[in-house]
């Protein structure tokens, strides 16, 4: 299975984005703050997949979803924050209405 061909799905019932890769589930949990803003609160990747780019692929997929749907984010997860520092072009999606302190 090729990671590039694996898509991120929004599981609205569990308030998380999911990526199923190599029979393992990687997730980004979120809280819906309002109709246009998601607080990204936790990222989890199975230990057997660490170092393979799964977390980065997952976060990129989440940010692409957010962008396509004209949403904003509050990056409350350290992994997301680190990703944004390494890919500052995505900072345009960060909410100006909320901050991590508001959570």
Secondary structure, DSSP 8 states (H G I E B T S, - for coil): --GGG---EEETTTTEEEEEETTEEEEEEEEEEETTEEEEEEEE--GGGTTTTHHHHHHHHHHHHHHHTT-EEEE-SHHHHHHHHH-GGGGGGB-SS--GGG-
